[in-house]
Amino acid sequence: MAHTVSRKPRPVSPRPQPKPAPTKNNSKGSFLGKTIKGVLIATGAVTIANLGRKLAVQAPTALAEDWCEGLTKEHKATLAVLDQLEQVSPDHPEKRTVLLTNLTHMITKHAMQEEQVIYPMLRREEGDDSADALNLDHGQVKSHLYELAHFDNADPRFTETLATLRSDLEVHMREEEDTLFPALRARLSDEENKRLTREMNLAGLVLA
């Protein structure tokens, strides 16, 4: 009878595990990513602020049923911002700057609508030099805005120039609202007034 020899099982060596890939120093990428993220956030904030300003500037004419009503509402909105600006002391330069910037946007957009759309029609229909006189008024107003933007906060000429600007604007607005614009609207047909309103709003959208 043959004898069987028992063999001990051979130990199985564990398979070598793959070494983890070395981690790269990603500090530069992290910094770049954070910078890009910060820029995007800041850009978004500026975009939202600009959108808010655009909506505020566009609202009076965008919601008006006709050009004359819209321009009258813009006149009132402009005077309201002037009132706020007059109440700001030199001790609050940031608020003064914000209001002056808003005022400049409003007046510039308003002037573009009138100069590119309303005044040419006024010149054609009325056949006098009233449109040219109104254009000269706009030039004086823009000159005042330039001066206000370059005065030091403590300069007493800021308040004086602001008062002059308001006075000039009120005279200019009264002439348009009480005489020139109603007369022009009455001379135009309903279809012509509607077309003038559309053209005026488009001119304002380009700038605001």
C-alpha positions as CSV (number, residue, x, y, z in Angstrom):
1,M,0.0,0.0,0.0
2,A,1.5,3.3,-1.1
3,H,1.9,6.1,1.4
4,T,0.6,9.6,0.4
5,V,2.7,12.5,1.5
6,S,0.6,15.6,2.5
7,R,1.9,18.9,1.3
8,K,1.4,22.2,3.1
9,P,-0.3,24.9,0.9
10,R,2.2,27.4,-0.3
11,P,1.6,30.9,1.0
12,V,0.2,33.3,-1.5
13,S,2.1,36.6,-1.7
14,P,-0.3,39.6,-1.8
15,R,-0.3,41.4,-5.1
16,P,1.4,44.7,-5.0
17,Q,-1.1,47.6,-4.9
18,P,-0.5,50.4,-7.4
19,K,0.9,53.5,-5.8
20,P,-1.4,56.6,-5.9
21,A,-0.4,59.1,-8.4
22,P,1.5,62.0,-6.9
23,T,-0.6,65.1,-6.3
24,K,0.5,68.1,-8.1
25,N,0.7,71.4,-6.4
26,N,-2.4,73.1,-7.7
27,S,-2.1,76.4,-5.8
28,K,-1.5,78.3,-9.0
29,G,-4.7,76.8,-10.5
30,S,-6.7,77.5,-7.3
31,F,-5.5,81.1,-7.3
32,L,-6.5,81.5,-10.9
33,G,-9.8,79.9,-10.4
34,K,-10.6,82.1,-7.4
35,T,-9.5,85.2,-9.4
36,I,-11.7,84.3,-12.3
37,K,-14.6,83.6,-10.0
38,G,-14.1,86.9,-8.3
39,V,-14.0,88.7,-11.6
40,L,-17.2,87.0,-12.7
41,I,-19.0,88.0,-9.5
42,A,-17.8,91.6,-9.8
43,T,-18.8,91.7,-13.4
44,G,-22.2,90.3,-12.6
45,A,-22.7,92.9,-9.9
46,V,-21.8,95.7,-12.3
47,T,-24.1,94.2,-15.0
48,I,-27.0,94.1,-12.5
49,A,-26.3,97.7,-11.5
50,N,-26.2,98.8,-15.1
51,L,-29.4,96.9,-15.8
52,G,-31.1,98.7,-12.8
53,R,-29.9,102.0,-14.1
54,K,-31.1,101.3,-17.6
55,L,-34.5,100.3,-16.4
56,A,-34.8,103.4,-14.2
57,V,-33.7,105.7,-17.0
58,Q,-35.9,104.0,-19.6
59,A,-39.1,103.7,-17.5
60,P,-40.6,107.2,-18.1
61,T,-40.6,106.9,-21.9
62,A,-40.9,103.1,-22.1
63,L,-44.2,103.2,-20.2
64,A,-45.6,106.3,-21.9
65,E,-48.3,106.2,-24.4
66,D,-46.9,109.0,-26.5
67,W,-43.6,110.9,-26.9
68,C,-44.9,114.1,-25.3
69,E,-46.1,112.4,-22.1
70,G,-42.9,110.4,-21.9
71,L,-40.6,113.5,-22.2
72,T,-42.7,115.3,-19.6
73,K,-42.2,112.4,-17.2
74,E,-38.5,112.4,-17.8
75,H,-38.4,116.1,-17.0
76,K,-40.0,115.4,-13.6
77,A,-37.7,112.5,-12.9
78,T,-34.7,114.6,-13.7
79,L,-35.8,117.4,-11.3
80,A,-36.4,114.8,-8.6
81,V,-32.8,113.6,-8.8
82,L,-31.6,117.3,-8.8
83,D,-33.6,117.7,-5.5
84,Q,-31.9,114.7,-4.0
85,L,-28.5,115.9,-5.1
86,E,-29.0,119.4,-3.6
87,Q,-29.6,117.8,-0.2
88,V,-26.3,115.9,-0.1
89,S,-23.6,117.5,1.8
90,P,-19.9,117.5,0.8
91,D,-19.3,115.1,3.7
92,H,-20.9,112.3,1.6
93,P,-18.9,112.4,-1.7
94,E,-19.8,108.8,-2.6
95,K,-23.6,109.5,-2.6
96,R,-23.0,112.8,-4.4
97,T,-21.0,111.0,-7.1
98,V,-23.7,108.3,-7.6
99,L,-26.5,110.8,-7.9
100,L,-24.5,113.0,-10.3
101,T,-23.7,110.0,-12.4
102,N,-27.4,109.1,-12.5
103,L,-28.3,112.6,-13.4
104,T,-25.8,112.8,-16.2
105,H,-27.1,109.5,-17.7
106,M,-30.7,110.7,-17.5
107,I,-30.0,114.1,-19.1
108,T,-27.7,112.6,-21.8
109,K,-30.3,110.0,-22.8
110,H,-33.1,112.6,-22.8
111,A,-31.1,115.0,-24.9
112,M,-30.3,112.3,-27.5
113,Q,-34.0,111.5,-27.9
114,E,-34.9,115.1,-28.4
115,E,-31.9,116.1,-30.6
116,Q,-32.1,113.1,-32.9
117,V,-35.9,112.7,-33.2
118,I,-38.0,115.5,-31.7
119,Y,-36.1,118.6,-32.7
120,P,-35.7,117.6,-36.4
121,M,-39.5,117.1,-36.5
122,L,-40.1,120.4,-34.7
123,R,-37.8,122.2,-37.2
124,R,-39.6,120.7,-40.1
125,E,-43.2,121.3,-38.9
126,E,-42.8,124.7,-37.2
127,G,-40.4,126.2,-39.6
128,D,-38.7,128.5,-37.1
129,D,-35.5,128.5,-35.1
130,S,-37.0,127.2,-31.8
131,A,-35.2,123.8,-32.3
132,D,-31.9,125.5,-32.7
133,A,-32.4,127.5,-29.5
134,L,-33.3,124.3,-27.6
135,N,-30.1,122.7,-28.9
136,L,-28.1,125.6,-27.5
137,D,-29.8,125.1,-24.2
138,H,-28.7,121.5,-24.2
139,G,-25.1,122.6,-24.8
140,Q,-25.2,124.8,-21.8
141,V,-26.7,122.0,-19.6
142,K,-23.9,119.6,-20.7
143,S,-21.3,122.3,-19.8
144,H,-22.8,122.5,-16.3
145,L,-22.6,118.8,-15.9
146,Y,-19.0,118.7,-16.9
147,E,-18.2,121.4,-14.4
148,L,-20.0,119.6,-11.6
149,A,-18.1,116.4,-12.3
150,H,-14.7,118.2,-12.0
151,F,-15.4,120.3,-8.9
152,D,-13.8,119.2,-5.6
153,N,-16.4,118.2,-3.0
154,A,-15.7,121.2,-0.8
155,D,-15.8,123.7,-3.6
156,P,-18.7,126.1,-3.0
157,R,-19.1,126.4,-6.8
158,F,-20.6,122.9,-6.9
159,T,-23.8,124.2,-5.1
160,E,-23.9,127.4,-7.1
161,T,-23.5,125.5,-10.5
162,L,-26.1,123.0,-9.4
163,A,-28.6,125.8,-8.7
164,T,-27.9,127.4,-12.1
165,L,-28.4,124.0,-13.8
166,R,-31.7,123.6,-12.2
167,S,-32.9,127.1,-13.1
168,D,-31.8,126.7,-16.7
169,L,-33.5,123.3,-16.9
170,E,-36.8,124.5,-15.5
171,V,-37.0,127.4,-18.1
172,H,-36.1,125.0,-20.9
173,M,-38.6,122.4,-19.7
174,R,-41.5,124.9,-19.3
175,E,-41.0,126.1,-22.9
176,E,-41.1,122.6,-24.2
177,E,-44.0,121.3,-22.1
178,D,-46.3,124.4,-22.2
179,T,-45.8,125.6,-25.8
180,L,-43.5,123.8,-28.3
181,F,-44.3,120.1,-27.7
182,P,-48.1,120.4,-27.4
183,A,-48.2,122.5,-30.6
184,L,-46.1,119.9,-32.5
185,R,-48.2,117.0,-31.3
186,A,-51.4,118.8,-32.4
187,R,-50.0,119.4,-35.9
188,L,-49.2,115.7,-36.3
189,S,-51.6,112.9,-37.1
190,D,-52.2,110.0,-34.7
191,E,-50.0,107.7,-36.9
192,E,-47.2,110.3,-37.0
193,N,-47.3,110.7,-33.2
194,K,-47.1,107.0,-32.8
195,R,-44.1,106.7,-35.1
196,L,-42.4,109.6,-33.3
197,T,-42.9,107.8,-30.0
198,R,-41.3,104.6,-31.4
199,E,-38.4,106.4,-32.9
200,M,-37.8,108.3,-29.7
201,N,-37.8,105.2,-27.5
202,L,-35.3,103.5,-29.9
203,A,-33.0,106.5,-29.7
204,G,-33.1,106.3,-25.9
205,L,-32.4,102.6,-25.9
206,V,-29.2,103.0,-27.8
207,L,-27.6,105.1,-25.1
208,A,-29.3,104.1,-21.8
